[in-house]
Amino acid sequence: MTDPINQINLVRPGGVATVAFADGGETMRICLGYLHDPDDGLLAEMKANRDPVPWQSSKVRDEAIGAVERRKDLDDETRTQLVEWIAATPYFEGA
């Protein structure tokens, strides 16, 4: 028998989604996404000094750091600031 409940997660351009749990849902960053998205991109979040959206896991956060370090479209200062921002952002344990 298949599970009668289907779940669909929509990932916003900035890599943010609300992931369902048994007792509700949590908003988290599940991928790097589009850095320049004005609503929830990492650059907008950092420049506005907003409360950071937590990462889905330390693995996803570390993968994002690696991807930012390899990007050629960022100047060195922005890349360094963004890596520091990501590294200081919390993540969900055990996710």
C-alpha positions in Angstrom: 0.0 0.0 0.0 1.3 3.5 -0.8 1.3 6.4 1.6 -1.9 8.4 1.0 -0.3 11.7 1.9 1.8 13.4 -0.8 4.1 16.2 0.1 5.3 18.8 -2.4 8.0 21.2 -1.4 8.4 24.3 -3.5 11.9 25.8 -3.4 12.0 29.5 -3.9 14.7 31.0 -6.2 16.9 31.8 -3.2 17.1 28.1 -2.2 14.6 28.4 0.7 11.7 26.0 1.3 9.3 25.1 4.1 9.9 21.5 4.8 7.0 19.5 6.4 7.5 17.7 9.7 5.0 15.6 11.7 3.9 18.6 13.8 4.1 21.3 11.2 6.9 22.7 9.1 10.2 24.5 9.2 11.5 27.1 6.8 15.1 26.4 5.8 17.6 26.9 3.1 17.9 23.6 1.3 20.3 24.7 -1.5 22.5 27.6 -2.4 19.9 28.9 -4.9 20.1 32.2 -6.8 22.4 34.5 -4.7 20.9 37.7 -6.2 17.2 36.9 -5.5 15.9 40.1 -3.8 13.5 38.2 -1.5 15.6 35.4 0.0 18.9 35.2 -1.9 22.0 35.0 0.3 23.5 38.3 -0.9 20.2 40.2 -0.1 20.1 38.5 3.3 23.7 39.5 4.1 23.6 43.0 2.7 20.3 43.8 4.6 21.8 42.1 7.8 18.6 40.1 8.1 18.3 37.1 10.5 19.8 34.3 8.4 17.6 31.4 7.3 19.0 28.3 8.8 20.5 25.6 6.6 18.8 22.2 6.2 22.0 20.5 7.5 25.7 21.1 8.0 26.4 19.2 4.8 24.2 21.5 2.7 25.8 24.5 4.4 29.3 23.2 3.7 28.4 22.4 0.1 27.2 26.0 -0.3 30.5 27.4 1.1 32.4 25.3 -1.5 30.2 26.5 -4.3 30.6 30.2 -3.3 34.4 29.7 -3.1 34.5 28.4 -6.7 32.2 31.1 -8.2 33.9 33.4 -10.7 31.1 36.0 -10.8 31.8 37.4 -7.4 34.6 39.8 -6.5 37.0 38.7 -3.8 35.7 40.9 -1.1 32.0 39.8 -1.7 33.1 36.2 -1.9 35.0 36.4 1.4 32.1 38.2 3.2 29.5 35.7 1.8 31.6 32.7 2.9 31.9 34.2 6.4 28.1 34.9 6.5 27.3 31.3 5.4 29.7 29.8 7.9 28.1 31.7 10.8 24.6 30.7 9.8 22.9 28.0 11.9 21.7 24.6 10.5 19.3 22.0 11.7 20.9 19.1 13.6 20.3 15.7 12.3 18.6 16.9 9.2 
